[in-house]
Amino acid sequence: MARALGLDFGTTNTVLALADGGSTTHSMRFTSSAGESDSMRTALSFMKDPVMGAQALKVEAGQAAIRQFIDNPGDCRFLQSIKTFAASALFQGTLVFARRHVFEDLMEIFLKRLKIYADDSWPSDVSRVIAGRPVHFAGANPDPKLATERYNEALTRLGFPEIHYVYEPVAAAYYFAQTLKSDATVLVADFGGGTTDYSLIRFETRAGKLTATPIGHSGVGVAGDHFDYRMIDNLVSPEIGKGSKFKSFDKVLDVPAGYYVNFGRWNQLSIFKTTREFTDLKSLVRSALEPEKLELFVDLVDHDEGYPLYQAISATKMALSGAEEAEFNFAPLGRAGRKMVKRSDFEGWIAEDLGRIEGALDEVLEKTGTAPSEIDKVFLTGGTSFVPAVRSIFTRRFDASKIETGGELLSIAHGLALIGESDDIGQWAA
């Protein structure tokens, strides 16, 4: 019977894995109105009951939350990337139909929804939950102690008697280490939606038991979500008015670039739709030198095209992982929404982000005094590890035979569950 639950509460996706005893684990599966899956988008949606109103909210999580949000524009409160608020002292809660929800409430509601989706497969005999945490939380001036306190409160409400925290790349390393045939120094690079984390660990087998000595950690709040935004900023924003001008009396001024920050996350466009800023944007159409571009912007917002846009961007990014050129195709932009994108251009757009990712790698090697030749295996996990420019950071420094990938979405949760089964869990805890 399972007694350890691994929780990978991610910026983009959440995965839960159960230890079956010994060295085996399995992913928990969820069935919602959006279908069946072993991973859930870290998102929530709230919609009023047509009769009882806010007294009886219909709450959905994951893909079902996205579907509810898209099907009910303007009537649905949508939240995603909840994890990015965990370590922020500035985040004191958000209003959902006039009721304030703090981070702990949101995490609890999300996990309880997953429990409902899991139904009978949700275990009743879990004695401990092992939750992953990034080396460095996302956001400006993140407070990891605050994040842990918030996690503790939410998980305690779910009734877990024993709670432990393990760095996410350490969990991925533990998962990978099960396949090692000999002692090894392993570097794990975990590319999430909001953060990139590194862990350097020495694995050894003593008397048939796997042991580990942590050598060092580093991380940076840059990952796949930033790449998506860079693509939008270069492919889409110029087509809908960024960099264009408008007339104000006898002056010619730039259209405010702040409008385009709303593309940082797709759901922000629906929030933008209800703001004074959007009203101001619509008023600029009459005085714009290229009014057709701002009209396109207004149409995108009015028709809630944020999610389809991000799907198109994600498809192009994935295609560029296997080809030097790929098509970006987003019909709502008309002719401007269909163009070929070169991988070299994409790599130029994300150059600054790549520099920060490589800088964090330099940090863990330098502060531990570890030369690349002293590392036996490099394990890359997370969807962004497929981006060729990211992979080249490692192929330039390490022999190709040392680099391995696998379990991009599942490795952390399964590593957490396996750690939960060990007798020496303390040595793995963050």
Secondary structure, 3 states (H helix, E strand, C coil): CCCEEEEEECCCEEEEEEECCCCCEEECCEEECCEEECCEECEEEEEEECCCEEEEEEEEEHHHHHHHHHHCCCCEEEEECHHHHCCCCCCCCEEECCEEECHHHHHHHHHHHHHHHHHHHCCCCCCEEEEEECCCCCCCCCCHHHHHHHHHHHHHHCCCCCEEEEEHHHHHHHHHHCCCCCCEEEEEEEECCCCEEEEEEEEEEECCEEEEEEEEEEEECCCHHHHHHHHHHHHCHHHHCCCCEEEECCEEEECCHHHHHHHHCCCHHHHHCCCHHHHHHHHHHHHECCHHHHHHHHHHHHCCCHHHHHHHHHHHHHHHCCCCEEEEECHHHHHHHEEEEEHHHHHHHCHHHHHHHHHHHHHHHHHHCCCHHHCCEEEEECHHHHCHHHHHHHHCCCCHHHEEECCCCCHHHHHHHHHHHCCCHHHCCC
